[in-house]
Amino acid sequence: MAQTEKKRGLPPKIAAMKARKRQKLDNPTATMASLAPKPGKRSRIVRPDDLQWKEVAMPDRLDDFEGFFGLEEIDDVEVIRDTKTGNVSFAPVDKSMKSTSDAVGEVKAKTGEDKIKTGEKKVKSGKPKVKAGKAEGGDGNNVDHDGNDSEEWLGLSDGEGIAEQVPVEFPSKNQQKSAKRKDMEPRPAKPPSAPQRNAFESLQDENLDDSSDDKDVTAWSSLNLSRETLASLSRMKFSQPTPIQYSAIPEILAGHDVIGKASTGSGKTLAFGIPIFEHYLASPRRVAGTSKDAAQQKPPLALILSPTRELAHQITTHLNSLCVGMDLEGPSIVTLTGGLSLQKQQRLLSSADIVIGTPGRLWEVISSGHGLVNLFKQIQFLVVDEADRLLSEGHFKEVEEILNVLEREDDEGGSEVQPISDNKQRQTLIFSATFQKSLQQKLAGKGKKGGDIMDQQESMEYLLKKLNFREEKPKFIDVNPISQMTSGLQEGMIECGSTEKDLYLYALILYHPKNRTLIFTNSISAVRRLTPFLQNLGLPALGLHSQMAQKARLRSIERFTAQPGSILVATDVAARGLDIPGVQLILHYHLPRAADTYVHRSGRTARGDASGSSILICAPEEVAGVRRLVAKVHARSNSDASKNKSTYFMRSLDIDRRLVARLKRRAVLAKTLADITIAKEKHNTEDDWLRNAAEELGVDYDSEEFEANAKGRGGRGSGRKKKEREARAMSKGEIHSLKAELKGLLSQRVNVGVSEKYLTSGGVDVDALLKGEAKGDFLGRVEGLGFEPNNPV
Ligand SMILES: Nc1ncnc2c1ncn2[C@@H]1O[C@H](COP(=O)(O)OP(=O)(O)OP(=O)(O)O)[C@@H](O)[C@H]1O
């Protein structure tokens, strides 16, 4: 479409701006895409004035409006941009030459029907194009992830009567080889399916400045998203959907229940978030007012369950980021997690479009009355993120309560508990990177520890039983059926004595100076101990566990995210879902208790197309178990996994043990000082508690007398108690001298002597190491993890 101006003489700047805008309107995509002309298809290039412009009838009120004279439009013109000069030229398209295989990136001026649309939403129906090598417009060379030239069908066959599978289109062999990350690599160009929306419509928006560095979002075009969503994706610089987004979004938009499995960091949040966002944009609720009266409250559109508070807040931020910079009012997203004011959260619910919560708090809120059960029954999307964890671990009871309540026909009274048999309204979306075996066992009340990765059939059967899917066969989308681990990840283990883990932890951190590092432990007490231990060694360590106050938890995450090179010591509360950019190193101080935990912990690094390392610190007696566990994760198929047939063998990393030995005194001092602090804090707390109890009983309390009586009783924990007593008994002077000694050591280079293998220039400047300034080849050799002598990371 083009506009002509009266020749009244506009100021040159305005004329130039208008000309630019005109060009943008003429060809919305030209400013975004690098448009390589397609050989053999283009007609001759003509001057814009020589094109067959058609006049457009204008509404009366636009007549003579600020020099605006009229509008003309043009159909069937190919706009070609010279990628070198940026110049744009035009060629009328000969319709008889039009091919169905127009690749994304080639642009035609839109026809009259495709003029800018406002807020209209189209739900794409039908299956995505799935046949490898047969997709229109594809490169004809699509293969599965395993490199076989075949069509890949994931999930169960229809014949098994569990789920309808969604075959996933995989990149070509060449793409596979060249792309670093399978899960983030570009999808083959998809053919436009009629009727097709122009992906660039969002970018026609006059409010978007030409000069902004928004991303070309052509690759999203086949998903038929609204202009608002495309504009948001462009602003977020997400130029293409990840495989799980590419496969799941159309299915969800078409109204299907979806079970999505994709590796950690592969964009699952937006895979369910975008369709909900689209639904919100298209629904009248957006303009409806809100009411504080529960009876008139609008039900939330979506309920998203998250296993941890941090993840719930992160999902909130992630979905909110879709709305940043949007002209329209975005959905009201309310987070319901423990540790924050219940009343405030209840109040916010009155206007919520999307509710994201942890099961405990959610259940507390829903079951508190106020007509909320009825409201939540009307939600249109139920999302269970990290589904295997939510349905198997601690939360299961509450999740079950919530699921039961959503199915009831009755109101809050709860006397009638008839399940709604024909629930056609709600879509159920289940996402995770793993589905584990123990899930089923726990449901059956066996409570067995475990966490073997569940095969598809087992997980499907279980989920189908528990969740009231709207359709008989939800779509099962598995975009990484072969490998559980992300491809940018390097894995290894370090063997050391069981009492030397602190020392090796310290050494590994020194080997990775300035790396943002996440250390996992299996206990809160280990977090409490290791955090001051590392701090005493001059390292920027923070703690995270579930007994911390919620504000302190969020603060730890914030600091860890903000400060490059910081270290977070955490329990598995941080294992799932947390998307902290730039985590380079995962250290498993305690071994993960189950295979799925290993996958999720390690998945905090190497997210998206980034790379990272995951290192297990193992005592000799743990090595065999670890190898088995990791082999299970790497089993190339589910049948192999169940038979333990994986051939994956985890490497033991070599480390210069002489260097480690020379760090020992520092580690001992740092540990002793940490133990003293903890023992004193603990004693004060215990003392307070006993004093209060004694006061209540009306007896005198003398802590020394109490301890003297307790002495010699032996039994479990008596050794630890003895150590605590000793630590507490340290005088200020003794503590001071320990601190002084440690300070002295930290300020010195570590003398590693002469190595026949790795000659050094006389010592290691650990201080420089910590500052990331160390040079030289003194670090020993840990192949494949960036530890090579000439590459001290
Ligand atoms: N299409 C995209 N292009 C580029 N980056 C994306 C895209 N979609 C999402 N991301 C980014 O990828 C990162 C990981 O996304 P997300 O947290 O949703 O992963 P996940 O699959 O849920 O991981 P996990 O299994 O660990 O929970 C986020 O930082 C997100 O902003």
The ligand as a Tripos MOL2 file, in Angstrom:
@<TRIPOS>MOLECULE
LIG
   31    33     1     0     0
SMALL
NO_CHARGES

@<TRIPOS>ATOM
      1 N1         12.4620  -19.0200   21.2230 N.pl3     1 LIG1
      2 C1         13.4380  -18.7200   22.0380 C.ar      1 LIG1
      3 N2         14.6150  -18.2540   21.5720 N.ar      1 LIG1
      4 C2         15.6400  -17.9550   22.4230 C.ar      1 LIG1
      5 N3         15.5580  -18.0800   23.7690 N.ar      1 LIG1
      6 C3         14.4050  -18.5500   24.2770 C.ar      1 LIG1
      7 C4         13.2990  -18.8860   23.4560 C.ar      1 LIG1
      8 N4         12.2960  -19.2970   24.2660 N.ar      1 LIG1
      9 C5         12.7590  -19.2300   25.5230 C.ar      1 LIG1
     10 N5         14.0190  -18.7720   25.5370 N.ar      1 LIG1
     11 C6         14.8910  -18.5640   26.7080 C.3       1 LIG1
     12 O1         15.4420  -19.8290   27.0500 O.3       1 LIG1
     13 C7         15.6710  -19.8890   28.4460 C.3       1 LIG1
     14 C8         15.1400  -21.2020   29.0050 C.3       1 LIG1
     15 O2         13.7420  -21.2210   28.9290 O.3       1 LIG1
     16 P1         12.8510  -21.9720   30.0230 P.3       1 LIG1
     17 O3         13.2000  -21.5220   31.4000 O.co2     1 LIG1
     18 O4         11.4440  -21.8670   29.5950 O.co2     1 LIG1
     19 O5         13.4060  -23.4690   29.8310 O.3       1 LIG1
     20 P2         12.7800  -24.8330   30.3360 P.3       1 LIG1
     21 O6         12.7200  -25.7430   29.1710 O.co2     1 LIG1
     22 O7         11.4970  -24.5920   31.0760 O.co2     1 LIG1
     23 O8         13.9340  -25.3260   31.3180 O.3       1 LIG1
     24 P3         13.8140  -26.2500   32.6240 P.3       1 LIG1
     25 O9         13.4910  -27.6390   32.1610 O.co2     1 LIG1
     26 O10        15.1510  -26.1510   33.2350 O.co2     1 LIG1
     27 O11        12.7310  -25.6780   33.4680 O.co2     1 LIG1
     28 C9         15.0030  -18.6780   29.0460 C.3       1 LIG1
     29 O12        15.9950  -17.7380   29.3870 O.3       1 LIG1
     30 C10        14.1410  -18.1330   27.9470 C.3       1 LIG1
     31 O13        14.0090  -16.7350   28.0250 O.3       1 LIG1
@<TRIPOS>BOND
     1     1     2 1
     2     2     3 ar
     3     2     7 ar
     4     3     4 ar
     5     4     5 ar
     6     5     6 ar
     7     6     7 ar
     8     6    10 ar
     9     7     8 ar
    10     8     9 ar
    11     9    10 ar
    12    10    11 1
    13    11    12 1
    14    11    30 1
    15    12    13 1
    16    13    14 1
    17    13    28 1
    18    14    15 1
    19    15    16 1
    20    16    17 2
    21    16    18 1
    22    16    19 1
    23    19    20 1
    24    20    21 2
    25    20    22 1
    26    20    23 1
    27    23    24 1
    28    24    25 2
    29    24    26 1
    30    24    27 1
    31    28    29 1
    32    28    30 1
    33    30    31 1
@<TRIPOS>SUBSTRUCTURE
     1 LIG1         1 GROUP 0 **** ****
